[in-house]
Amino acid sequence: MCNLYNLTTAQQAILEWTRAMRDRAGNLEPSFDVYPNQPGAVVRNAPDGERELVRLLWGMPTPPERVKGKADYGTTNIRHPDYRHWQAYLGVEHRCVVPVTSFAEPSPKPGDKDPETGIQRNYWFAAAEDRPLFFFAGLWTSWHGVRRVKDGPGDHQLFGFLTTKPNAVVAPIHPKAMPVILSTHDEIDKWLTAPWADAKHLQRPAPDDALIVVDKPATQIKFPQNGRAQGSLF
């Protein structure tokens, strides 16, 4: 499950890729990591029909039966859009694309931790060594509720993105799922404009040559010299 990604790009590149006409995101940092329950940039269909670049909070409303305690910290990854909870968010008015230049999955080896922090080390995936821009297929919504108990209830605008079966590059690190990746103008347009009956077919693994490993722990899983996974754990 992807719970960390990075965006390193110019805002103008995001606007041009998505053909967005309005920028309401403020000044994006040159490079920033995005974690759950933190703001991230998305391009969405605004109520007036224009595409706009905005910042929303990462984590869609969780199905009520899965919320534990007084706060809903959000659901970052959506694997089963046919689940009844997600049906209300599948129309084009709730779809968005999430700009990304790399994303992380933790090492599958339990002992592969940073000695100073004790945090599991990450493998980072990108489209190429220079980390060009691509997008996750996302959903967004306005929501009223409690994200953090200390803050109490409030109004929020939230987003999450779809996942699917992993391709051969991601599977050795995370065998359960990978984000749904959109890498062409046509895919972005289809996700943002097509009826769900057509758009749902974009929920599929990225081609094996669409990603490489650009950063990894010094040990554990073996990769060919081109950085692509061999498809099994060693």
C-alpha positions as CSV (number, residue, x, y, z in Angstrom):
1,M,0.0,0.0,0.0
2,C,1.5,3.3,-1.1
3,N,1.6,5.7,1.8
4,L,4.4,8.0,0.7
5,Y,5.1,9.7,-2.6
6,N,7.2,12.6,-3.9
7,L,6.5,15.4,-6.3
8,T,9.5,17.2,-7.9
9,T,8.4,19.3,-10.8
10,A,7.3,22.7,-11.9
11,Q,3.6,23.6,-11.5
12,Q,3.5,24.7,-15.2
13,A,4.3,21.1,-16.2
14,I,1.4,19.8,-14.2
15,L,-1.0,22.4,-15.8
16,E,0.3,21.6,-19.3
17,W,0.1,17.8,-18.9
18,T,-3.5,17.9,-17.6
19,R,-4.7,20.9,-19.7
20,A,-5.8,22.5,-16.4
21,M,-6.9,26.1,-16.9
22,R,-6.7,27.3,-13.3
23,D,-4.0,27.1,-10.6
24,R,-5.3,27.3,-7.0
25,A,-2.6,25.3,-5.3
26,G,-0.4,28.3,-4.2
27,N,3.3,27.9,-4.5
28,L,4.3,24.2,-4.5
29,E,7.7,23.4,-3.0
30,P,10.4,22.3,-5.6
31,S,10.3,18.8,-4.0
32,F,8.1,17.5,-1.3
33,D,7.1,14.2,0.2
34,V,3.4,13.6,0.8
35,Y,2.2,11.4,3.7
36,P,-1.3,10.4,4.7
37,N,-3.5,13.1,6.2
38,Q,-1.3,15.8,4.7
39,P,-2.0,18.2,1.8
40,G,-1.1,17.0,-1.7
41,A,-1.6,18.6,-5.2
42,V,-4.4,17.2,-7.4
43,V,-6.0,18.3,-10.7
44,R,-9.8,17.9,-10.6
45,N,-12.9,19.0,-12.4
46,A,-14.2,22.1,-10.7
47,P,-18.0,22.7,-10.3
48,D,-17.9,25.2,-13.2
49,G,-16.4,22.6,-15.5
50,E,-12.9,23.9,-15.6
51,R,-9.9,21.7,-14.6
52,E,-8.0,23.2,-11.7
53,L,-4.9,22.4,-9.7
54,V,-5.6,22.5,-6.0
55,R,-4.2,21.1,-2.7
56,L,-6.4,18.6,-0.8
57,L,-5.9,16.4,2.2
58,W,-4.7,12.9,1.5
59,G,-7.2,10.3,2.8
60,M,-10.8,9.7,1.6
61,P,-13.6,9.2,4.1
62,T,-13.3,5.7,5.5
63,P,-16.3,3.3,5.3
64,P,-18.1,3.9,8.6
65,E,-17.9,0.3,9.7
66,R,-14.1,0.5,9.5
67,V,-13.6,3.7,11.6
68,K,-12.1,3.0,15.0
69,G,-12.4,5.6,17.7
70,K,-13.5,9.2,17.3
71,A,-11.4,10.3,14.3
72,D,-11.4,9.1,10.7
73,Y,-7.8,9.4,9.6
74,G,-8.7,8.6,6.0
75,T,-8.4,5.9,3.4
76,T,-5.4,6.6,1.2
77,N,-5.6,3.7,-1.3
78,I,-8.9,2.4,-2.9
79,R,-8.6,-1.1,-4.3
80,H,-12.3,-2.1,-4.7
81,P,-14.3,0.8,-6.2
82,D,-17.3,-1.5,-6.6
83,Y,-17.6,-1.6,-2.8
84,R,-20.8,0.2,-1.9
85,H,-19.0,3.0,0.1
86,W,-17.2,4.2,-3.0
87,Q,-20.1,4.2,-5.4
88,A,-20.9,7.9,-4.6
89,Y,-17.4,9.0,-5.6
90,L,-17.1,7.4,-9.1
91,G,-18.6,10.1,-11.2
92,V,-16.4,12.6,-13.1
93,E,-17.3,15.3,-10.6
94,H,-15.4,13.3,-8.0
95,R,-12.4,12.2,-10.1
96,C,-9.0,13.7,-10.0
97,V,-5.4,13.0,-11.0
98,V,-2.5,13.1,-8.5
99,P,0.8,14.4,-9.9
100,V,3.8,12.2,-8.9
101,T,7.4,11.8,-9.7
102,S,8.2,8.9,-7.5
103,F,6.5,6.7,-4.9
104,A,7.7,4.5,-2.0
105,E,7.0,1.0,-0.7
106,P,8.7,-0.3,2.4
107,S,11.2,-3.0,2.2
108,P,9.5,-6.4,2.7
109,K,12.3,-7.7,4.9
110,P,11.3,-7.1,8.6
111,G,14.8,-6.2,9.8
112,D,15.5,-3.7,7.1
113,K,15.2,-0.6,9.3
114,D,17.1,2.7,9.6
115,P,19.4,2.3,12.6
116,E,18.8,5.8,13.8
117,T,15.0,6.1,13.5
118,G,13.9,2.4,13.5
119,I,11.7,3.1,10.5
120,Q,11.5,0.5,7.7
121,R,13.6,1.5,4.7
122,N,11.8,2.3,1.4
123,Y,12.2,1.3,-2.2
124,W,11.4,4.2,-4.5
125,F,9.8,3.8,-7.9
126,A,9.7,6.2,-10.8
127,A,9.2,6.3,-14.6
128,A,12.9,6.9,-15.3
129,E,16.1,7.9,-13.5
130,D,15.3,11.6,-14.0
131,R,11.9,11.1,-12.3
132,P,9.6,12.5,-15.0
133,L,6.0,13.5,-14.1
134,F,3.2,10.9,-14.1
135,F,-0.2,10.7,-12.4
136,F,-2.2,8.5,-10.1
137,A,-5.9,7.9,-10.8
138,G,-7.7,9.6,-7.9
139,L,-11.0,10.4,-6.3
140,W,-11.8,13.5,-4.2
141,T,-14.7,14.8,-2.1
142,S,-15.7,17.5,0.4
143,W,-16.3,16.1,3.9
144,H,-17.3,17.2,7.4
145,G,-15.9,15.2,10.3
146,V,-12.9,14.6,12.6
147,R,-9.5,14.0,11.1
148,R,-7.6,14.5,14.4
149,V,-9.3,14.3,17.8
150,K,-7.5,17.4,19.1
151,D,-8.9,19.5,16.3
152,G,-12.5,18.4,16.6
153,P,-14.9,18.3,13.6
154,G,-14.3,20.5,10.6
155,D,-14.8,20.9,6.8
156,H,-12.2,19.2,4.6
157,Q,-11.6,18.5,1.0
158,L,-10.0,15.0,0.7
159,F,-8.5,12.8,-2.0
160,G,-7.2,9.2,-2.4
161,F,-6.2,7.1,-5.4
162,L,-7.0,3.7,-6.8
163,T,-4.7,0.7,-6.6
164,T,-4.6,-2.5,-8.6
165,K,-2.5,-5.7,-8.9
166,P,1.2,-5.0,-9.0
167,N,3.3,-5.3,-12.1
168,A,6.6,-7.3,-12.2
169,V,8.6,-4.3,-11.0
170,V,6.5,-3.6,-7.9
171,A,5.5,-7.1,-7.0
172,P,8.8,-8.2,-5.4
173,I,8.5,-5.3,-3.0
174,H,4.8,-5.1,-2.5
175,P,3.0,-8.2,-3.8
176,K,-0.5,-7.1,-3.0
177,A,-1.0,-3.8,-4.9
178,M,0.3,-0.8,-6.8
179,P,-1.2,2.6,-7.6
180,V,-3.1,3.0,-10.8
181,I,-0.8,5.0,-13.0
182,L,-1.8,7.4,-15.8
183,S,1.1,8.3,-18.1
184,T,-0.5,9.8,-21.3
185,H,-2.7,12.7,-22.1
186,D,-5.4,10.3,-23.4
187,E,-5.4,8.3,-20.1
188,I,-5.7,11.5,-18.1
189,D,-8.6,12.8,-20.3
190,K,-10.4,9.5,-20.1
191,W,-10.1,9.4,-16.3
192,L,-11.4,12.9,-15.9
193,T,-14.2,12.8,-18.5
194,A,-15.4,9.3,-19.5
195,P,-18.4,7.5,-18.0
196,W,-17.4,5.1,-15.2
197,A,-18.2,2.1,-17.5
198,D,-15.2,3.2,-19.7
199,A,-12.9,4.8,-17.1
200,K,-12.9,1.8,-14.8
201,H,-10.8,-0.1,-17.3
202,L,-7.9,2.2,-16.4
203,Q,-7.6,0.3,-13.1
204,R,-5.0,-2.1,-14.3
205,P,-1.3,-2.7,-13.6
206,A,1.2,-0.4,-15.3
207,P,3.3,-2.1,-18.1
208,D,6.4,-3.6,-16.7
209,D,8.6,-1.1,-18.6
210,A,6.7,1.9,-17.2
211,L,8.6,1.9,-13.9
212,I,12.1,1.4,-12.5
213,V,13.5,1.3,-9.0
214,V,15.4,4.6,-8.5
215,D,16.4,4.2,-4.9
216,K,16.6,1.2,-2.6
217,P,18.2,-0.1,0.6
218,A,21.8,-1.3,0.1
219,T,20.8,-5.0,0.6
220,Q,17.9,-7.3,0.4
221,I,16.2,-7.8,-3.0
222,K,18.3,-8.3,-6.1
223,F,17.6,-6.3,-9.3
224,P,19.1,-6.4,-12.7
225,Q,21.5,-3.6,-13.5
226,N,18.8,-1.7,-15.4
227,G,17.0,-1.3,-12.0
228,R,14.0,-3.4,-12.9
229,A,12.8,-6.1,-10.6
230,Q,13.3,-9.8,-11.5
231,G,9.9,-10.6,-10.2
232,S,10.7,-12.7,-7.1
233,L,12.2,-12.3,-3.7
234,F,15.8,-13.5,-3.1
